[in-house]
Amino acid sequence: MNHVQLRPPTMADVARLAGVSHQTVSRVLGDHPNVRDETRAKVLRAIEEMGYRRNSSARALATRRTRTLGVVASNTTLYGPASTLFALEEAARAKGYTVSTVSLRKLAVETLSEALDHLSEGGVEGVIALAPQRSAVEALAELRHPFPVVAVGTGSGAEIPSVNVDQRLGGRLATSHLLAAGHRTVWHLAGPEDWQEAADRAAGWRATLEAAGVEPPLPLRGDWSPLSGYRAGQELAGWVGRGLTAVFVANDQMALGVLRALREAGVRTPQDVAMVGFDDIPESEFFAPPLTTVRQDFATVGKRSIALLLDLIEGRAPSGTPGVAIEPQLVVRASTAPD
């Protein structure tokens, strides 16, 4: 049977004809040993029937001369992922590499597999995956791929090569600063439950209170948006005068919403409630009042991520699972320092 093509056949076309996944076709093309003989024969027949040929950049992958790196990302409308993506692209260019980016709505096994196959067809030498959610880290650990992969934003405990800002330390810095200012306890507005970075920031907050002999209040939870911060701020306002004098908010955008809700309730910051955010977005110093926050060094994240990936590509990385932790910095402003 002849197949008339208006464009060159792709790996996805071969997968559909053979009745297998993109990943299986990629394994056959890469001569991966973990493919059944029957499946391999089926894929090879489909390749021959469709006249599929890997493009020149993919063939160059074997000699590592494409000087192209892949990035898989999601949630790039948020400040952290967007800043990380920009930093990665800058760091790659500084090393003489171009970047091919695939943006996904959700990082799951199926979507990640398709993205990695797409990048493989483009001849990338390695891939950086922005994986701030636990589900994304689990999916990356499950997949096999023909090139090195470095994860960014996985938080603590990732069992794959990764580069992360030390989020637990950030939570400790924020909480210790408020305790040192004389507050007896610190409340917390946490980020989404599936985000490991949110969990690590909360863990740093909790550990600091417990080390000081303070029982942590029950945390509130938001979704990183100012609206979720505003709604949480309305709830927090009800606790002013009943033990709430300080709050650590897991990102600056939620802190903006909290500030407005408290202001509408007649609560002054920092005189009545001191506040620390996280990220140090460009607008933070222009909040009313300017926000004390924990700064993440995204430029360093980009440079260290690219450096680790290139080490893995060239076989220079240390044995085991290399991981890089970058320290955040507390930036003190008026939201914790009354005149």
N, C-alpha and C positions, 0 to 999 in steps of 0.2 A: 504493500500500500504506500502510495506516495503522498507526502505532506507538502502542500504548497505554502511557503512562508513569505509574508510580506516584509519580514525582518529576520535577522539571524536568530536561530533558536537559542534560547537561554537555558540555564540549569533548571529553572522552574518548568520549562516545557518538557525537558527530559524527565523530570520527576513525575509530571502528570502522565506522560505516556507509559512510563514504567510502573506507575502505581506505587511509588515510594516517596519518601520525604526529600526535601532539598538536602538535608544533612546526609542522607544515605548516598545521594549522587556525589556530594562533595567527598565522602569517604572513598567511594569507588575511584574517583578521579585522583585522589591523593594516595591510592593504593593502601588504604587502611586495612590492617589485618582482621579487624572485627566486623567483617561483612560475610554473610553466608554465600557460598559459591553460587547457589541458585539466584540469589538476589543480585549478585555481581553480574552474572550472565544476562539477567533481565535488563539491568541498567546499560550494559555495554551494547545490547541489541538496540535499545532505544537511542543511544548515542549515534550508532551507525545509521539507523533508519532516518534520523532527523538531520544527520550531517552536522551534529554539534561539534564545534571547535572552541576550545578555551581561547580567550583573546590574548594578545601579545603581552599585555601587562601581567596577566595571570601566569603565563609561562615564565615571565621574568622573575616571578616570586621565588623560584628555585634558586636563582642566583642572587636574590636579595638586592636587586638593582632598581626596583621601582621607586624607592624613596617616597613611598606613600604609606601613611598610617590611617587606620580607621578609628572612628569614634562612634559609639552607640550611646544615645542619650534619651532621656524623657524629662518631663517637667521643666523644660527649658524656659518657660515663662517666669519661673521663680528666680529670685536673685542669686541664690547659691549655685544651682546648676548652670544658669546662664553665665555667671562669672567664671565658673570652672571651665566651661566650654571655650570661652574666649581666651582664657589663660593657656589652655592646651594648644589651641591653634597658634598662638603667638610663640609658645615654646617650641613647637614642631617646626615652624618657619625658621626660627633661630638656628635650628640644627640642620636646615636644608631639606626638610621634608614637607610635603603637602599633606593635607588632611581631607579624608572623605568621611562625611558625617551622615549617619542614619538616625533620624529622630522618630521615636516610637511613642504611642499613647500609653502603652503599658509594657513593662519589661517582664515577660513571661517566657517559659521555655520555648513555645512555638514561635513567638515574635522574635526572640533573641536568635533562635536558630536560623530563621529566614534572614535576619539582618547580617549575621556572620557569614552566611552563604553568599549574600549579595556583595559583601566586602571582599570575600575570597575571590569572587569572579572579577572584581576590580583590581586584584593583585596587591592588596595591602600586605605589608610585612608583619604587622602586628596591630592589635586593637586595644583601645582604652574604652572601658564601659563605665559610664556614670551610673552607679548602682546604689542609691541611698536607701532603697527599700529592702527589707529582709527577703521578700519574695524574689527580687532581682538577684540578690547574692546567691540564693539557693538555686535559681535557674542557671546562673553562670557556672556554679560548681558541678552541675549535672551534665553540662554540655561538653563535647569534645570538639576541638578545632585544630586546624593545621598550622596555626601560628600562635605566638604568645599573646596572652590577654592580661591586662592590668585593670583592676577595678579601682574606682575612686568613690569615696563617700560611703564606704561600707560600714564605717564605725569599727568598734573593737571586735576582735575575735574572728575576723574573716579568715578562712582557710585557703585563700587564693592570693596571689600577689596583689598588693593593694597599697594605695597612698591615701592617708586620711589626716584631717585635722583632728587633734586630740579633743574630742567633744566632751569627754568626762572632765578633763582639766578645765575646759571652758565653763562647765557647770560649777566646778569647785571655785574658780576665780570669781564668778558672779556672786555666788552664795557667801563666800568668805568676805568679800568686800562689804556686803550688807550687814553681816554679823559684826564685822569690825567697826562699823558705823554705829553700833549700839542696839541694833534691832534684835529682839529676843527670838524671833523666828522669821522664816522667809517662805512665802507662798510661791507656788509655781504654776504657770500656764504652759503645759507641754505641747509638743507638736503631734502630728498624726501617729497613731499607734504602730503602723507598719514601718515607719522610718527608723532605722537603727540610730541615726544621728540624734533624733528626738529622744530615743531611749537612753542614749549615752549621756546627753545633757541632763536628763532627769536623774540618772544614776549618780552623776557628780554632785548635783544639788542634794540628793538624799543622803549620800555618804558624808557630805560636809556637815549637814545638820546632825546626823547621828553621832559623828565624831565629837561634836560640841555638846552632846547630851540632850539634844532637842528632838522630840518626836515630830517627824515631818507631817505637815498638814496634807490632807487628801488633795492631790493635784487636779487642776482643771485641764481640759484638753481642747485644742483648737486644730485648724487645718492649714495653718501658716498664713491665712488671709487676715486683713484688717477687720473684716466683718466678724470673723470668729473671735478676734481679740476684743472687739466692741461688746459682743454678747457676753464674753467671759468677764469683761470689765464691769458690766452691769451687775453681775453676780458678786464680784469681788467688792463692789461699793457697799453691799449690804453687810460686809464683815468689818468695815472700818469702825473703829471704836470697840470692837469685840476681839481684838488681838491681831488684826491685820495692819501692819505698818510698812511692810516691804514685800515686793513681788519680783521674782525672776521670770521673765517672759522668754520663751524659747526662740523667738526671732523678732526682728525689729518691726516687721509689718504688723504682726499681732500686737506688739507693744503700742503702735500708733492707735489702734482701735481701743486698747485698754485706756490709754491716756484720755481719749475723747470721752469715753463712758464715765471715767472718774471725774473729769472736769464738769460734765453735765450734771453729775450728782453732787457737785459742790465740794469735791475732794481735791485738795491741793497736792501737787507733786513738786518737790519731795517733802514738803512740810508735814503732810498727813500720811502719805504713802510714797516711799522711795521705790524706784524702779530701775532694773537692769534688763537690757535686751540682748540680742545675739545676732551677729553678722556684720554690724557697722555698715549698713547700706549708706549710699551717699547722702540721703536725706536725713539721716539720724541726727546730725549736728544742728539741723534746722527745725526739729520737732519743738513743741512748746510744752515743757522745757527741753533743751538739747538732751539727748538720751545717752546715758552711760550704757555701754554695750561691750560685747566680746567680739573682737575683730578676727576674722579668718583671712589668712594670707593666701589668696587664690593664685597669685602669681607664682609663689613658691610651690603650691600644689601642682600647677601646670608644669613647671620645670622639673620637679622631682618625678612626676608621673611619666613624662617623656623620657627622662634619663633612665628610669627603671625599665621601661619597655624596651629601649634600645639596648640596655644591658642584657635583657632576656633574649632579644633577637640575636645578639652577637655572642651569646654564651658566656657573658662576663658576670652574670648575677650569682650571688652566693647560693650554696645548696640549701635545700629546704624551701619553705614558703617565705620569700622576702616580703617584708612589710615596712612601710615608712610612716612615721607619725610626725606631724608638724604642730608645734605649739601655737595656740592662739594667744591673743594679747587683750588685756582689759583696757578699755578706753573710758576714762572717768570724765563725766560731764555733769550738768546741773541737775539731772533727774535723781541723783543721789547725794548732791552736795548743796544743802540750803544756804542761802546768802547769810 
